[in-house]
């Protein structure tokens, strides 16, 4: 049985988008490090913190990324600073049943796939520095229009960096940054 979320189509799409962005010399936070692929990539040119709720994911990523700070946090529960860049590939698969295992929580997005996404959207801007950017992997299974509406209401402009159609869904990478035409906090 898998102990951490393995690199998958969504991981690689997010990685491609981040490679194209050329993020350098930034303070970065990856939420849900999983196998550590994204954190390891970002650590080549940035200061990176990575968080997860899965102790095995934390252990694996710490071993891959010796110069990163990897620690337990349920979303932002144990995050104490602001970042230039926040990256999140959230659990988004809609599922009525509740799952208790840590591994299942890496993909299970709740009844409509938005349970974790909505909590993240409520909190992330408090941990994003002025001029910071947020990158979110999103699935067509969990109402991306709602996410875009929430981001706009919070004063963020958005851009779709990459997308990929799969058999039963379309994955997109959304980049968000504060709209300079809208007064923020």
Buried (B, 14 or more C-beta within 10 A) or exposed (E): EEBBBEBBEBBBBBBBBBEEBEBEEBBBBBBBBBBBBBBBBBBEEBBBBBBBBBEBBBBBBBEBBEEBEBBEBEBBEEBEEBBBBBBBBBBBBBBEEEBEEBBBBBBBBBEBBBBBBBBBBEBBBEBBBEEBBBBBBBBBBBBBEBBBEBBBEBBBBBEEBBBBEEEEBEBBBBBBBBBEEEEEE
